[in-house]
Amino acid sequence: MPKVLEINGYKFSFYSNENDEPAHIHITKNTSNAKYWLEPELLEEYSYGFKLIERRKIKNILREHYNTLIKKWHEHFEN
């Protein structure tokens, strides 16, 4: 599970066996976890354990680092 980014305790990663799905990212912090689609648009798939304020922070981080996350996804799965 390559970790792409870590900010304020939020770990952003993807599973190497999920290349049959559109680009997405998994987020964990402590025992909470979430999955967001990056393509075709930024969209929350699920979120367990994160409060609403944390989900807003996550979405802001995703927006801020969107280009890096997409680049890392395609670099990993196109090789």
Secondary structure, DSSP 8 states (H G I E B T S, - for coil): --EEEEETTEEEE--TT-TTS-SEEEEEETTEEEEEE-SSS-EEEEEES--HHHHHHHHHHHHHTHHHHHHHHHHHH--
